[in-house]
């Protein structure tokens, strides 16, 4: 009797994609990161219609996706590359492909530095929410909270009443909420703690959702918060995003004298290298620091005089 040949049909790319997301979820990947994986990899799968084992076609399509008609910013390129490369590494581990199609494709250098919103702009922004209504009060308090703690938008929007110790002026970012899956405790200024308490008091008793919730008491999504800030930005005359508030907290805290080590702990960075991203200084910052600490002040003294030109 001759040998019976058995053909095993390989899984399709979409099936590998579903399994990949499931393993990420089981492994403790945050819901926000899972959403990002689903979004970016989903867009790639819309472009790629070939078989998993067609390595050359997979690489070519991946490079085309990264190219984005030559109009992608370095930041967007790096984000797409990171998610695709992670997925391809999973395919290699599963034996679906022999090597990562993005092997040798390097990250692009991001020249853009984090920016701090000016104090005048912040004051104008804080004057926009109508605190007579719950949503306006929530927006105002969330702005204050973001500027006071530097918490990530995805973390702030999941905080519940029990996470706040307003009497001690502290808030805990629980492990399931934190991006790094490690809990951390952040200090809150007394004035901000007072406004958080006012927001909690304004909620109907039957609400059991996050503190910074929607008008119905349900969880407010980061994208919804971005849209809200877009509306305020139009009235303000300049663009402000949720992460601009986090960047502003970091930069102004460093200018105010906070050490990079303390800032790293508050921001929840895993390495100091990430925090050093905020150490970029403007010419004005350098002038102020030079005037304050130049050794020449100790040698000949600091003299203020008008220079005739």
C-alpha positions as CSV (number, residue, x, y, z in Angstrom):
1,X,0.0,0.0,0.0
2,X,1.4,3.4,-1.0
3,X,2.1,6.2,1.4
4,X,-0.8,8.5,2.2
5,X,0.2,12.2,1.8
6,X,-1.4,14.5,4.3
7,X,-1.5,18.2,3.5
8,X,-1.8,20.6,6.5
9,X,-3.4,23.8,5.6
10,X,-1.5,26.7,7.2
11,X,-3.3,29.4,9.0
12,X,-4.2,32.6,7.2
13,X,-2.6,35.9,8.3
14,X,-5.8,37.1,9.9
15,X,-6.0,34.0,12.0
16,X,-2.4,34.5,13.2
17,X,-3.4,38.1,13.9
18,X,-6.3,37.1,16.2
19,X,-4.1,34.6,18.0
20,X,-1.4,37.2,18.4
21,X,-3.8,39.7,20.0
22,X,-5.1,36.9,22.3
23,X,-1.6,36.0,23.5
24,X,-0.9,39.7,24.1
25,X,-4.1,40.0,26.1
26,X,-3.3,36.9,28.2
27,X,0.2,38.2,28.7
28,X,-1.1,41.3,30.4
29,X,-0.9,43.9,27.6
30,X,-2.9,47.0,28.5
31,X,-6.3,47.5,26.7
32,X,-5.0,50.7,25.2
33,X,-2.0,49.0,23.7
34,X,-4.2,46.2,22.4
35,X,-6.4,48.8,20.7
36,X,-3.3,50.3,19.1
37,X,-2.1,46.8,17.9
38,X,-5.6,46.1,16.5
39,X,-5.7,49.5,14.7
40,X,-2.3,49.5,13.1
41,X,-2.1,45.8,12.2
42,X,-5.7,45.9,11.0
43,X,-4.8,48.7,8.6
44,X,-1.8,46.6,7.3
45,X,-4.0,43.6,6.8
46,X,-6.4,45.6,4.7
47,X,-3.5,46.3,2.3
48,X,-1.9,42.8,2.3
49,X,-4.0,40.1,0.5
50,X,-1.2,37.5,0.0
51,X,-0.3,34.3,1.8
52,X,1.7,34.3,5.1
53,X,4.5,32.2,3.6
54,X,5.0,34.6,0.7
55,X,8.0,36.4,2.4
56,X,9.0,38.7,-0.4
57,X,5.5,40.0,-0.9
58,X,5.0,40.4,2.8
59,X,8.2,42.4,3.1
60,X,7.3,44.5,0.0
61,X,3.9,45.3,1.3
62,X,5.2,46.1,4.8
63,X,7.7,48.6,3.4
64,X,5.0,50.2,1.3
65,X,2.8,50.5,4.4
66,X,5.7,52.1,6.3
67,X,6.4,54.5,3.4
68,X,2.8,55.8,3.4
69,X,3.3,57.5,0.1
70,X,6.3,59.3,1.5
71,X,4.1,61.5,3.7
72,X,4.5,59.8,7.1
73,X,6.2,61.7,9.9
74,X,9.1,60.0,11.7
75,X,7.0,59.4,14.7
76,X,4.2,57.7,12.8
77,X,6.8,55.6,10.9
78,X,8.3,54.4,14.1
79,X,4.9,53.5,15.6
80,X,3.9,51.5,12.6
81,X,7.3,49.8,12.5
82,X,7.2,48.8,16.2
83,X,3.8,47.1,15.9
84,X,4.5,45.4,12.6
85,X,7.9,44.2,13.8
86,X,6.4,42.7,16.9
87,X,3.7,40.9,14.9
88,X,6.3,39.6,12.5
89,X,8.5,38.4,15.4
90,X,5.5,36.4,16.5
91,X,5.1,34.8,13.0
92,X,8.8,33.8,13.1
93,X,8.3,32.2,16.6
94,X,5.3,30.3,15.2
95,X,7.2,29.0,12.3
96,X,5.0,30.8,9.8
97,X,7.9,32.7,8.2
98,X,11.7,32.2,8.4
99,X,12.8,35.7,9.3
100,X,11.3,39.1,10.2
101,X,10.5,41.1,7.1
102,X,11.5,44.3,8.8
103,X,14.9,43.0,9.8
104,X,17.4,45.8,9.1
105,X,14.7,48.5,8.9
106,X,15.8,51.1,11.4
107,X,13.8,53.6,13.4
108,X,13.8,57.2,12.0
109,X,15.2,59.9,14.1
110,X,12.5,62.1,15.6
111,X,13.7,65.7,15.7
112,X,10.5,67.1,17.3
113,X,10.9,68.0,21.0
114,X,8.1,68.0,23.6
115,X,6.6,71.4,23.9
116,X,5.3,73.2,27.0
117,X,2.1,75.2,26.7
118,X,2.7,78.8,27.8
119,X,1.3,80.0,31.1
120,X,-0.9,82.6,29.4
121,X,-2.4,79.9,27.0
122,X,-3.0,77.6,30.0
123,X,-4.9,80.3,31.8
124,X,-7.0,81.0,28.7
125,X,-7.7,77.3,28.3
126,X,-8.8,76.9,32.0
127,X,-11.3,79.8,31.5
128,X,-13.2,77.9,28.7
129,X,-15.0,75.0,30.5
130,X,-18.4,76.0,31.9
131,X,-18.2,74.7,35.4
132,X,-21.9,75.2,36.0
133,X,-22.5,71.9,34.2
134,X,-21.0,68.5,35.0
135,X,-19.1,68.1,31.8
136,X,-17.6,71.5,32.0
137,X,-16.6,70.9,35.6
138,X,-15.1,67.5,34.7
139,X,-13.1,69.1,31.9
140,X,-11.8,71.9,34.2
141,X,-10.8,69.4,36.9
142,X,-9.2,67.0,34.4
143,X,-7.1,69.8,33.0
144,X,-6.0,70.7,36.5
145,X,-5.3,67.1,37.4
146,X,-3.3,66.5,34.2
147,X,-1.2,69.6,34.7
148,X,-0.6,68.7,38.4
149,X,0.3,65.1,38.0
150,X,1.4,64.5,34.4
151,X,-0.6,61.2,34.4
152,X,-1.2,59.6,31.1
153,X,-4.7,60.3,29.6
154,X,-5.5,56.6,29.5
155,X,-4.6,56.3,33.2
156,X,-6.5,59.4,34.4
157,X,-9.7,58.4,32.7
158,X,-9.8,55.0,34.5
159,X,-9.2,56.4,38.0
160,X,-12.0,55.6,40.5
161,X,-13.1,57.3,43.7
162,X,-11.2,54.8,45.9
163,X,-8.0,55.5,44.1
164,X,-7.9,59.0,45.6
165,X,-6.8,59.9,49.1
166,X,-7.7,63.6,49.0
167,X,-7.1,64.2,52.7
168,X,-3.4,63.1,52.2
169,X,-3.2,64.7,48.8
170,X,-2.3,61.5,47.0
171,X,-3.7,59.4,44.1
172,X,-2.8,55.8,43.3
173,X,-2.4,54.7,39.7
174,X,-3.3,51.0,40.1
175,X,-1.3,48.3,38.3
176,X,-4.2,47.3,35.9
177,X,-4.5,51.0,34.9
178,X,-0.8,51.9,34.6
179,X,0.7,51.5,31.2
180,X,3.7,49.7,32.7
181,X,1.5,47.5,34.8
182,X,3.3,48.8,37.9
183,X,1.4,50.8,40.4
184,X,2.6,54.2,41.5
185,X,1.5,56.9,43.9
186,X,1.3,60.6,42.8
187,X,1.0,63.7,44.9
188,X,-1.8,66.2,44.3
189,X,-1.7,69.8,45.1
190,X,-4.2,70.9,47.8
191,X,-6.1,73.2,45.4
192,X,-6.4,70.4,42.8
193,X,-7.5,67.9,45.5
194,X,-10.3,70.4,46.5
195,X,-11.5,70.5,42.9
196,X,-11.5,66.7,42.6
197,X,-13.6,66.5,45.7
198,X,-16.1,69.0,44.1
199,X,-16.3,66.9,41.0
200,X,-16.9,63.7,43.1
201,X,-19.6,65.6,45.1
202,X,-21.3,66.6,41.8
203,X,-21.8,63.0,40.7
204,X,-25.1,61.3,41.3
205,X,-24.8,58.7,44.1
206,X,-25.8,55.8,41.9
207,X,-22.8,56.4,39.5
208,X,-20.1,53.8,40.0
209,X,-17.8,54.7,37.1
210,X,-14.5,56.5,36.9
211,X,-14.1,60.0,38.4
212,X,-13.5,61.7,35.1
213,X,-16.5,60.0,33.4
214,X,-18.9,60.8,30.6
215,X,-22.1,62.8,31.2
216,X,-23.9,59.4,31.7
217,X,-21.4,58.2,34.3
218,X,-19.7,55.7,31.9
219,X,-16.0,55.6,31.1
220,X,-14.7,58.5,29.0
221,X,-12.5,57.2,26.2
222,X,-9.1,58.9,25.4
223,X,-10.3,59.6,21.9
224,X,-13.4,61.4,23.3
225,X,-11.1,63.5,25.6
226,X,-9.0,64.4,22.5
227,X,-12.1,65.5,20.6
228,X,-13.2,67.7,23.6
229,X,-9.8,69.4,23.6
230,X,-10.0,69.9,19.9
231,X,-13.2,71.9,20.5
232,X,-11.5,74.0,23.2
233,X,-8.5,74.4,20.9
234,X,-10.7,76.0,18.2
235,X,-11.9,78.6,20.7
236,X,-8.4,79.1,22.0
237,X,-6.9,79.6,18.6
238,X,-4.1,77.0,19.1
239,X,-3.9,73.3,19.2
240,X,-3.8,71.5,22.6
241,X,-3.7,67.7,22.9
242,X,-4.0,65.5,26.0
243,X,-0.3,64.6,25.8
244,X,0.6,68.3,25.5
245,X,-0.6,68.6,29.1
246,X,1.6,65.7,30.2
247,X,4.6,67.3,28.3
248,X,3.9,70.7,29.9
249,X,3.8,69.1,33.4
250,X,7.2,67.5,32.7
251,X,8.9,70.5,31.2
252,X,7.6,73.0,33.7
253,X,8.4,70.7,36.6
254,X,12.1,70.5,35.4
255,X,12.2,74.2,35.0
256,X,10.9,74.6,38.5
257,X,13.7,72.5,39.9
258,X,12.3,68.9,40.1
259,X,15.0,66.3,39.7
260,X,14.9,64.0,36.6
261,X,14.8,61.1,39.0
262,X,11.7,62.3,40.8
263,X,10.1,63.2,37.4
264,X,10.8,59.7,36.2
265,X,8.9,58.2,39.2
266,X,5.9,60.5,38.7
267,X,5.6,59.9,35.0
268,X,6.0,56.2,35.4
269,X,8.9,55.9,32.9
270,X,10.8,52.5,33.0
271,X,14.1,54.2,32.2
272,X,15.7,57.6,32.8
273,X,16.4,57.8,29.1
274,X,12.7,58.3,28.5
275,X,12.6,61.1,31.0
276,X,15.7,62.8,29.4
277,X,13.5,63.4,26.4
278,X,12.1,66.4,28.4
279,X,15.5,67.9,29.2
280,X,15.5,69.9,26.0
281,X,16.0,73.5,26.9
282,X,15.2,76.7,25.0
283,X,17.6,79.6,24.7
284,X,15.6,81.4,27.4
285,X,16.0,78.4,29.8
286,X,19.8,78.3,29.1
287,X,20.1,82.0,29.7
288,X,18.3,81.8,33.1
289,X,20.3,78.8,34.2
290,X,23.6,80.5,33.1
291,X,22.7,83.7,35.0
292,X,22.0,81.7,38.1
293,X,24.9,79.3,38.2
294,X,27.8,80.7,36.1
295,X,31.2,80.3,37.9
296,X,32.0,83.9,37.0
297,X,29.5,85.0,39.6
298,X,31.7,83.5,42.3
299,X,34.9,85.0,40.8
300,X,34.0,88.6,40.2
301,X,30.5,88.8,41.5
302,X,27.2,89.2,39.7
303,X,26.7,92.7,38.4
304,X,23.7,94.0,36.6
305,X,24.5,96.8,34.3
306,X,23.2,98.2,31.0
307,X,25.6,97.7,28.1
308,X,25.9,100.7,25.8
309,X,26.0,99.8,22.1
